[in-house]
């Protein structure tokens, strides 16, 4: 499992057209079910529709919160927590696009209630925490009675020496902030998967 993580990086408020990919060119995604409510693959503060054939799996971060037993477990737990955390939120659900023929994931992150500030502050902290993030362009949206903030940005991977487009959105719920992030193998994959990201955003609601 490839998990987005980072301790530093800079996000810019303004960006050129290359940091704001076209959604309309990719069309609309067909709904293939819903995630978030009790009985679904991931129990979340929000629910949203999944694109057809995308598969959701809950991420168990309980090991990161386990009590140290004196045998080095504390260090292991801290390492696990850092892998699952990005900024003020932690990874709790991963939606795999491979069954639909794409290389990428929708990842859902949640945070503690009362922490992180408003949706824009949470999202900016999320982007800034990703190494190589730049040229972030933010916008607001409304869905399911929720007011949210969306971002398109560029991310440079030192491992692959490649810059690609990524997207995310954030909302604040009574149970805390939620961030949904779309990442792909490259910019082309990202653009092909944007309809699934937009489907999740427009069908978002409190569960």
N, C-alpha and C positions, 0 to 999 in steps of 0.2 A: 504494500500500500504506500503510495506516495502522498505524504502529508505536507501541506503548505506550512512553513514555519519560518521565523526570522526574528532577529533581535534588533535590527536596525534597517535603515533605508529612508528615502525621502520621497514624499508625494507632492506633486505640484498641482496647484488649483487649476491652472490653465493648460490647455493642450491643443495641439493642432488636430486636424481632421483624422489623422491616423490613429489617434487614441480613442476615437468615438466611432466604432464600427457600425455599419448599416444593418439594422435588424430586418427592415422590410425586404431587402434583397434575399433573405434566407427563407421567407415565408412563415407560416404558422405551424406549430406543433400540434399533433393529435394527442388528446388526453388518453393516458393509459392507466388511470387509477389515481389515488390520492394518498398522501403521507402526512403524518402529524398527529392524528387522533388515536385514541386507545384502540388497539387491535391492528393498527398499521405497522409497517416495518420499523418505524421510528416514532417514539412518543415525543412530541415537541410542543412548545407554547403556541405554535401556529400550524395551520394545515395548508397544503397547496397541491395542485395537480402535478402529476409526473407525466412526462412525454411517454408515448407508447414504447414499450419494451425496455425503458430505463429501469434499473433494479436498485432499490434502496436497502441499505443495511445499517443498523445501529452500530455506533462505535462505543465500545465499553471503556470508559476512562476510569473506572473504579480502582484499578490497580495504582493509578497515580495518586490516589487519596488514601491508600492503605497505610497503616501504621508500621513504622520501621521495626524490624525484629532483631536488629543488631548484627545482621549478617550482610550488610551492604545493600539492603533493600531500600533504604532511604535514598541513596544516590540513584538507584534504578528507577524509583518512583519519580524523582525529580526530572530525570531524563525523559521519561514517558510523558510527563505533564508538559514539558517544553515542546515536545513534538506535536502534542495535541492542541496546544494553545497558540493563538495568534492575536497579539494585542490584548484587549479586555475580554476575549471570548475563547471558548474551547470547542473543539470538534466533537459533535455528537451523532452525526448522521452523514453517510456518504451514498450518493446516488450515482451508480455506474452507468456510463453510456455505451459500454462495449456491446451489450446485447442488441443495441440499436445500430451497431456498426460504426461507432465513433470512439476515439481515444480521449477520454476526459471524464470529469466528474462534476456534479453539483455537490457541494459540501455545505452542510448546515452547522453553524457555530452558535452557541448560546453563552450568555453571561449571567452573573448574579443580579437579582432584582435590586434596584436602587444604586447600581454602580455603572460607570461608563458614560453618564451624561445622556444627551439626546442622540437621536439616530445618526445625525451627521458627525457628531463627535466620536461615536463608536466606530463608524465606518472609516473616518480619517485615521483613527488609531489603528484599525485593522490593516489598512493599506500601508501606513507608515512602518508597521512592524514587519512587512515583507521585504526582504533584501532585494534590491534591484528595482523596486517599484518607482515609477515616475509618470509625469504627464497625466495626472488624475483629473478627470472631468466629472463633476458631481451634478446631479439633478434630483428633483423631488418627484414623488408620485403618490397616488392614493389608491388603495385596494382594500376591499373587505372591511371598511371602517377604520383602516390603519393609515397613518401618514408615514411614509418612508423616504429614504434617500438611496439613490442608485449611483454607481460609479463605473466608469470605463477607464482603464489605465493600461500602461505598458509595463511589463516585467521582464527583466533581463536575468537569465540563468547563467551563473558563473560556470556551472558544470557543463552546460551545453553551448555556452557562448552564443546565445540566441535571445533575441527580444521578441516577445509575443504579447498579444492582447489578452486581457483578463477583465472580468466584470464581477460586480458584487452588489448586493443591496442589503439595507439594514432597516429594522423596525424596532420599536420599543414596545414590549408587552407588559402586562401586570406581573409576569414571572421573570422579567429581565429582557435584555437585548437579544435579538436574533440577527445573525448575518448569514446570507446565502451567497456562496461564491461559485463562479463558473471558471474552471480552468481546463485547458486542453493541451494536447501535445505541441501544437503550434497555432499560429494565427488562423490558418485555414480551418483547422478542426474547431477552433473557438467560434468562428463565424458560422460554421455548419450547425453548431450546438446552441446558438443564441435563441432559436425559437423555443427550446426547452426552458431556458432561463426566463424568457419573457412570459411563458405559460405559467411558471411558478410564481412570478411576480404579480401577474394580473389576477390569479386565482387565490391569492394569499388571504387568509382570514384567521381570527383567533379560534382555537378549538374549544 
